[in-house]
């Protein structure tokens, strides 16, 4: 029973760790894409 509890706790930490790592990675990618989008948008020249 103790081994089962230890396995469940380890599994819980793995799941929480992977979820938080995925969240951080998504945030990093979103931030990188936002910076890229700012560079891609060129200010349009005013119509004459």
BAGU-259032 format. One record per residue: residue number from 1; x, y, z of N, C-alpha, C in turn. Coordinates in Angstrom, 3 decimals, padded with zeros to 6 digits. Example, Ala and Ser with C-alpha at 12.3 -4.5 7.8 and 13.67 -1.06 7.14 Angstrom:
# BAGU-259032
@k 1	n.X 013.190	n.Y -005.690	n.Z 007.800	ca.X 012.300	ca.Y -004.500	ca.Z 007.800	c.X 013.200	c.Y -003.300	c.Z 007.800
@k 2	n.X 012.850	n.Y -002.250	n.Z 007.080	ca.X 013.670	ca.Y -001.060	ca.Z 007.140	c.X 012.900	c.Y 000.030	c.Z 007.870
***
This chain:
# BAGU-259032
@k 1	n.X 000.823	n.Y -001.190	n.Z 000.000	ca.X 000.000	ca.Y 000.000	ca.Z 000.000	c.X 000.869	c.Y 001.257	c.Z 000.000
@k 2	n.X 001.944	n.Y 001.234	n.Z 000.740	ca.X 002.833	ca.Y 002.399	ca.Z 000.806	c.X 003.480	c.Y 002.638	c.Z -000.558
@k 3	n.X 003.858	n.Y 001.551	n.Z -001.233	ca.X 004.449	ca.Y 001.697	ca.Z -002.563	c.X 003.454	c.Y 002.325	c.Z -003.532
@k 4	n.X 002.183	n.Y 001.938	n.Z -003.407	ca.X 001.146	ca.Y 002.495	ca.Z -004.275	c.X 000.994	c.Y 003.997	c.Z -004.023
@k 5	n.X 000.999	n.Y 004.395	n.Z -002.746	ca.X 000.875	ca.Y 005.821	ca.Z -002.421	c.X 002.061	c.Y 006.608	c.Z -002.963
@k 6	n.X 003.246	n.Y 006.043	n.Z -002.842	ca.X 004.433	ca.Y 006.724	ca.Z -003.352	c.X 004.343	c.Y 006.863	c.Z -004.869
@k 7	n.X 003.905	n.Y 005.808	n.Z -005.548	ca.X 003.752	ca.Y 005.865	ca.Z -007.006	c.X 002.722	c.Y 006.914	c.Z -007.400
@k 8	n.X 001.622	n.Y 006.983	n.Z -006.662	ca.X 000.593	ca.Y 007.977	ca.Z -006.973	c.X 001.113	c.Y 009.395	c.Z -006.764
@k 9	n.X 001.897	n.Y 009.601	n.Z -005.708	ca.X 002.460	ca.Y 010.938	ca.Z -005.469	c.X 003.442	c.Y 011.312	c.Z -006.573
@k 10	n.X 004.259	n.Y 010.360	n.Z -006.988	ca.X 005.205	ca.Y 010.627	ca.Z -008.079	c.X 004.450	c.Y 010.936	c.Z -009.359
@k 11	n.X 003.397	n.Y 010.163	n.Z -009.629	ca.X 002.580	ca.Y 010.403	ca.Z -010.820	c.X 001.949	c.Y 011.792	c.Z -010.778
@k 12	n.X 001.471	n.Y 012.187	n.Z -009.598	ca.X 000.867	ca.Y 013.514	ca.Z -009.438	c.X 001.881	c.Y 014.605	c.Z -009.749
@k 13	n.X 003.112	n.Y 014.470	n.Z -009.233	ca.X 004.145	ca.Y 015.469	ca.Z -009.496	c.X 004.508	c.Y 015.513	c.Z -010.977
@k 14	n.X 004.537	n.Y 014.350	n.Z -011.617	ca.X 004.847	ca.Y 014.315	ca.Z -013.055	c.X 003.767	c.Y 015.031	c.Z -013.841
@k 15	n.X 002.503	n.Y 014.776	n.Z -013.504	ca.X 001.391	ca.Y 015.405	ca.Z -014.230	c.X 001.401	c.Y 016.914	c.Z -014.011
@k 16	n.X 001.553	n.Y 017.334	n.Z -012.770	ca.X 001.573	ca.Y 018.775	ca.Z -012.471	c.X 002.775	c.Y 019.441	c.Z -013.131
@k 17	n.X 003.928	n.Y 018.792	n.Z -013.080	ca.X 005.135	ca.Y 019.351	ca.Z -013.694	c.X 005.013	c.Y 019.477	c.Z -015.194
@k 18	n.X 004.447	n.Y 018.449	n.Z -015.830	ca.X 004.312	ca.Y 018.515	ca.Z -017.284	c.X 003.282	c.Y 019.556	c.Z -017.692
@k 19	n.X 002.211	n.Y 019.686	n.Z -016.911	ca.X 001.195	ca.Y 020.695	ca.Z -017.225	c.X 001.778	c.Y 022.101	c.Z -017.089
@k 20	n.X 002.535	n.Y 022.334	n.Z -016.031	ca.X 003.115	ca.Y 023.666	ca.Z -015.850	c.X 004.193	c.Y 023.936	c.Z -016.898
@k 21	n.X 004.938	n.Y 022.913	n.Z -017.291	ca.X 005.941	ca.Y 023.097	ca.Z -018.334	c.X 005.272	c.Y 023.423	c.Z -019.660
@k 22	n.X 004.165	n.Y 022.763	n.Z -019.963	ca.X 003.434	ca.Y 023.047	ca.Z -021.194	c.X 002.887	c.Y 024.470	c.Z -021.176
@k 23	n.X 002.402	n.Y 024.919	n.Z -020.015	ca.X 001.880	ca.Y 026.278	ca.Z -019.890	c.X 002.980	c.Y 027.312	c.Z -020.126
@k 24	n.X 004.134	n.Y 027.091	n.Z -019.525	ca.X 005.256	ca.Y 028.017	ca.Z -019.693	c.X 005.713	c.Y 028.034	c.Z -021.144
@k 25	n.X 005.789	n.Y 026.865	n.Z -021.766	ca.X 006.210	ca.Y 026.783	ca.Z -023.164	c.X 005.224	c.Y 027.509	c.Z -024.068
@k 26	n.X 003.924	n.Y 027.355	n.Z -023.815	ca.X 002.896	ca.Y 028.033	ca.Z -024.609	c.X 003.015	c.Y 029.549	c.Z -024.445
@k 27	n.X 003.219	n.Y 029.988	n.Z -023.203	ca.X 003.372	ca.Y 031.420	ca.Z -022.948	c.X 004.586	c.Y 031.977	c.Z -023.688
@k 28	n.X 005.687	n.Y 031.229	n.Z -023.665	ca.X 006.908	ca.Y 031.649	ca.Z -024.348	c.X 006.668	c.Y 031.756	c.Z -025.849
@k 29	n.X 006.004	n.Y 030.761	n.Z -026.429	ca.X 005.733	ca.Y 030.776	ca.Z -027.872	c.X 004.795	c.Y 031.915	c.Z -028.242
@k 30	n.X 003.760	n.Y 032.149	n.Z -027.417	ca.X 002.837	ca.Y 033.246	ca.Z -027.688	c.X 003.563	c.Y 034.586	c.Z -027.647
@k 31	n.X 004.456	n.Y 034.740	n.Z -026.682	ca.X 005.208	ca.Y 035.986	ca.Z -026.558	c.X 006.123	c.Y 036.161	c.Z -027.764
@k 32	n.X 006.757	n.Y 035.084	n.Z -028.196	ca.X 007.662	ca.Y 035.145	ca.Z -029.337	c.X 006.888	c.Y 035.490	c.Z -030.617
@k 33	n.X 005.708	n.Y 034.899	n.Z -030.788	ca.X 004.877	ca.Y 035.190	ca.Z -031.954	c.X 004.389	c.Y 036.634	c.Z -031.935
@k 34	n.X 004.095	n.Y 037.144	n.Z -030.741	ca.X 003.626	ca.Y 038.521	ca.Z -030.634	c.X 004.723	c.Y 039.486	c.Z -031.076
@k 35	n.X 005.948	n.Y 039.238	n.Z -030.661	ca.X 007.073	ca.Y 040.082	ca.Z -031.061	c.X 007.281	c.Y 039.982	c.Z -032.568
@k 36	n.X 007.156	n.Y 038.764	n.Z -033.107	ca.X 007.328	ca.Y 038.564	ca.Z -034.544	c.X 006.243	c.Y 039.309	c.Z -035.316
@k 37	n.X 005.002	n.Y 039.273	n.Z -034.814	ca.X 003.906	ca.Y 039.965	ca.Z -035.485	c.X 004.126	c.Y 041.475	c.Z -035.471
@k 38	n.X 004.691	n.Y 041.988	n.Z -034.396	ca.X 004.963	ca.Y 043.434	ca.Z -034.335	c.X 005.996	c.Y 043.823	c.Z -035.384
@k 39	n.X 007.002	n.Y 042.966	n.Z -035.576	ca.X 008.032	ca.Y 043.277	ca.Z -036.563	c.X 007.489	c.Y 043.178	c.Z -037.977
@k 40	n.X 006.568	n.Y 042.227	n.Z -038.211	ca.X 006.010	ca.Y 042.033	ca.Z -039.542	c.X 005.104	c.Y 043.181	c.Z -039.961
@k 41	n.X 004.402	n.Y 043.768	n.Z -038.997	ca.X 003.512	ca.Y 044.875	ca.Z -039.329	c.X 004.330	c.Y 046.126	c.Z -039.590
@k 42	n.X 004.287	n.Y 046.579	n.Z -040.801	ca.X 005.015	ca.Y 047.789	ca.Z -041.156	c.X 004.026	c.Y 048.953	c.Z -041.143
@k 43	n.X 004.449	n.Y 050.084	n.Z -040.677	ca.X 003.513	ca.Y 051.218	ca.Z -040.672	c.X 003.182	c.Y 051.615	c.Z -042.110
@k 44	n.X 001.900	n.Y 051.729	n.Z -042.379	ca.X 001.488	ca.Y 052.070	ca.Z -043.735	c.X 001.708	c.Y 053.560	c.Z -043.976
@k 45	n.X 002.068	n.Y 053.869	n.Z -045.186	ca.X 002.298	ca.Y 055.267	ca.Z -045.539	c.X 000.955	c.Y 055.968	c.Z -045.695
@k 46	n.X 000.866	n.Y 057.207	n.Z -045.266	ca.X -000.401	ca.Y 057.930	ca.Z -045.404	c.X -000.723	c.Y 058.172	c.Z -046.894
@k 47	n.X -001.971	n.Y 058.044	n.Z -047.233	ca.X -002.395	ca.Y 058.252	ca.Z -048.622	c.X -002.291	c.Y 059.733	c.Z -048.964
@k 48	n.X -001.862	n.Y 060.018	n.Z -050.182	ca.X -001.713	ca.Y 061.422	ca.Z -050.577	c.X -002.816	c.Y 061.830	c.Z -051.497
***
